Structures are given as structure tokens and as C-alpha cells.
């Protein structure tokens, strides 16, 4: 199993976000198993033709999301993130649902707001 990342300059999506999204997707799909050692920041940056800071930003975001963990000299590894990500998403959803109810939104209006936010976050239109 190897990490496969394709940076497309024509998408309008920042390179760090492309790196983050592709690693996250591969980890969650199991293409990168738990414990898989990712390349160093410099190594991946060189391989992709990106600045080291770009890859470092993607790694920081992935670590914050619980997808990867950095273990100093032992490198950066894919974490057992599925359940942690699920728990965090469920917690955020619960918080949102309670807030929407307090604001007096109908279920339909609350769901519409979530769909709009997801479309904006994932770069989809309509």
C-alpha cells in the first residue's frame, strides 16, 4: 500500500487542502491502514513539488482531525481515527441540533442550513 496524491492546480482548491483531503479519504477508506507511516513533510513536499509549509499545514489539519498522529522520531502515522471522527461528528451534530431547536428553527430549516454548510465546505454547488 502506498500513498497516492495528485495535486490539480486547475481545481481552485488550495494544495494543502488537496493533500489533507486525499490523505483523509485514503485513511478512512482503508487504503492507508492504521499505523501506516506517512512520508516526512519534506519528503512529501519534494515528491509533490510543494513547499514544505504546505504539507506541514495539511499534516497539522489531519492531526487536528484525528486522522494522523505524529510520534516524534517514529514518524507520522495513520491513526485509528474512524471512531474518534465519528464521535466528534456526533457531538458537533448534537450541539447543532440543540442550538437549532433553541433558535426555533424547524427540522427542515435546520437540515437546509446543514446542507448549505456542507456544500460550501466540500466546494459543491447546487
Order of alpha helices (4+ residues) and beta strands (2+ residues): alpha-beta-alpha-alpha-beta-beta-alpha-alpha
